Amino acid sequence: MSTAASSAAPPHWHLVGAGHIGTLAAAYVRAAGHGVTVVRPHTAGPIKTTLAFADGRPLQRLTLPTVTPTSIEQPISHLLVACKTPYTRAALAPLPLAATVTAVRLQNGIGSLDGLLPSGARLIDAVTTSAVKGTRAHHDVVAENTTWFGDDGAAPDWFDGLRAHWPNLEWSASIRRRQWQKLVANAAINPLTALHDVPNGALIEDAALHARMRDLVAEADSVLGALDDSWPGDSLAAVAAIARATAGNTSSMRADVQRDAPTEIEAINGWLLRAAAPLGLALPAHRAVFEALRAR
């Protein structure tokens, strides 16, 4: 790293979406010496929350300052996007983004920031396999697994400092492959568990649900293979392993349906349907779950 890069002041991030993953990201960037402010439509003072870690580290108390979009005086140079994808457009529309803003997208699915950033922005996609649950006031960090950041370029100068405080953080020159792997799993597991109100393990135990999961995976592989002939396909074993490892878990889409909230179906199965259309590929299994969740 150059002397100029190493001496650069750490960035200040504005965070959209202080849910479980957003709050964990805020804790990591704060530990690395970066500033972080949460953007909320209506602010009522700072967010005060706690994080408990599975490895027995002391309970971490975190206080995050908040601002409303209209009270931001300078253009935002660094943005963390961790809100649910249905809320992305409304959340970003009023933000004063710098022409060269760096945005890190910590969201499920693909394409949720398309057309929402300035032409000179740098979009860094993030794919995480970490798991957090709990409430807004308390977050249980169940697993700090690998998180990948990446785009078509080299890691930014702040990345190495952040990696020292973000467990298992890696820069990936092949972030699209990581995104697609997670997309296939989300597209197969999430809508079925949401529609049938079952934990992830039901897709292994129930023969009919397992068959539907198999069809969703096969259709996703057909689209991704048509988009990139290096896509290995045969994703069923990996998806089944995820469902088995998280057998007792409630998927995020099932949780959204349970609380009558919008789901991320547009950015997950919807993305596959939109990608398949110009290729002339019909995805009846994905179309079925997409329409069922849209109509609920």
Secondary structure, 3 states (H helix, E strand, C coil): CCHHHHHCCCCEEEEECCCHHHHHHHHHHHHCCCEEEEECCCCCCCEEEEEEECCCCCCEEEEECEECHHHCCCCEEEEEECCCHHHHHHHHCCCCEEEEEEEEECCCCCCCCCCCCCCCCEEEEEEECCEEEECCCEEEEEECCCEEEECCCCCCCCHHHHHCCCCCEEECCCHHHHHHHHHHHHHHHHHHHHHHCCCCCHHHHCHHHHHHHHHHHHHHHHHHHHHCCCCCCCCHHHHHHHHHHCCCCCCHHHHHHHCCCCCCCCCCHHHHHHHHHHHCCCCHHHHHHHHHHHHC
